[in-house]
């Protein structure tokens, strides 16, 4: 069962195409992350689903209800039964937390306060928060109140528009976890718009990548990361090592040796793998067939160190490896390297060149 179905949704602003035939299906009870750079059209798509703007063509169904059949049918936002969490939270500053959460509830339900207390608990806040004003809360608490307000009327679908962008790193992780838990406990379907790759991969049951108004790939997070549809997506969803090679019969020969392909392709290719697939250290050094490389530099990130390597047999080709070793190599060290797992390869020259779409109103 799907709670959201977008079919061939298109939108232009003047002579600028912003969305071009977007098809998206969101299963009931799941979280879909719509990932795209600034101006890719992701917020426009969210606003069309919400009903804030009209599509030029296409259909949108929420559950069994047809809410958009452009250019004709356009159900008003208040009649779509959707919860919405805006990027800035959009809490009413003159109302208490409890009044904010209960704003969309029937009068009798507001008066009892039971549903307000219930949804505050769902997002990790206590009943004591109900009497406070939004200005007395931290940024993370304000985002949780916004989610509680969206969940209070028990909508089937909640849309979240970059809700964590203003939070610091630690608070983002904590608030994301609270959102995932609250949606799951209510059985509510979520659609998250974000430009943060880590956020999309960690929160989404599926991730839909928008590029220049086109939905270029929709997949489970692991599939999207390991088998991106093209090099543009590969570079966008994480660190990527790209090097030339020649593929055939399920393998590819490149500066890192002969590697297994995750998907078959033949001829000159661009090979793509992730830095964590490149292994360095004593275990690799025992393999005399492993390519030899010189460490150019290292960058320490706490739990991980990125190591830039120059391959001696690869015409000076540089690649980046990621290691969690507590004793990573230093600049100038000579190491042998190996590749763990299969790699992706794309026909050489078939790299998409995205045309940026200007930010939408």
Secondary structure as UniProt FT lines:
FT   STRAND          2..13
FT   TURN            14..15
FT   STRAND          16..27
FT   TURN            28..29
FT   STRAND          31..35
FT   TURN            38..39
FT   HELIX           42..50
FT   STRAND          57..62
FT   TURN            63..64
FT   STRAND          65..70
FT   TURN            71..72
FT   STRAND          73..74
FT   HELIX           77..79
FT   STRAND          82..85
FT   TURN            87..88
FT   TURN            93..94
FT   HELIX           97..101
FT   TURN            102..104
FT   HELIX           107..112
FT   HELIX           114..122
FT   TURN            123..124
FT   HELIX           127..131
FT   HELIX           134..136
FT   HELIX           139..152
FT   STRAND          157..161
FT   TURN            163..166
FT   HELIX           169..186
FT   STRAND          189..194
FT   HELIX           197..203
FT   STRAND          206..211
FT   TURN            212..213
FT   STRAND          214..219
FT   HELIX           221..226
FT   HELIX           231..236
FT   STRAND          241..248
FT   TURN            249..250
FT   STRAND          251..254
FT   TURN            255..256
FT   STRAND          257..261
FT   STRAND          267..273
FT   HELIX           275..277
FT   STRAND          278..280
FT   HELIX           282..285
FT   TURN            288..289
FT   STRAND          291..300
FT   STRAND          305..311
FT   TURN            312..316
FT   STRAND          318..323
FT   TURN            326..327
FT   TURN            331..332
FT   STRAND          334..339
FT   STRAND          343..347
FT   TURN            348..349
//
